[in-house]
């Protein structure tokens, strides 16, 4: 399922660029270098908390630790945010390459870059290795499918959603997932150290 989504996305990129041979050649080189299951194949653009536009391919070469949240959440998301901070604190002294810690909003209509920046500051997550992303509704849905993360709007300001932290290696390949809140995080820390290098 995940493989077919990624391949479909890649096919869409290649067909949309068929009129530009140099761009086509660059994409072919990029495709050769990437694992079939890499999230770097995803074509979606995202806005960061600093108002910059990026794609996942821009993060190539860095291990990624990813969670999906929304800033108005008062129940599960604060626990997920605390888990991410704990994981970052435990991992930091044990790796040579710091991973990027990415929080993707499942509520792109309400979570503007400005709101994400405020949220980052309020939660002491405004260092350079923290990245908050706002996408389109379809981009968020596609990315959630890659993570097997379920979410559903239950009223204008609230969502029901899975609580999953995912670890990707520097080629964008999913290597580990942890589901739940406030669990022991020693195993996920070990996995991050494995993909980040001691």
Secondary structure, DSSP 8 states (H G I E B T S, - for coil): -HHHHHHHHHHHHHHHTTT-HHHHHHHHHHHHHS-TT-GGG---EEEETTS-EEEGGGGTTS-EEEEEE-TT-SSHHHHHHHHHHHHHHHHHTT-SS--EEEEEES-TTT--HHHHHHHHHHTT--STTEEEEE--HHHHHHHHHHHT--EEEEETTEEEE--EEEEE-TTS-EEEEEESSS---HHHHHHHHHHH--
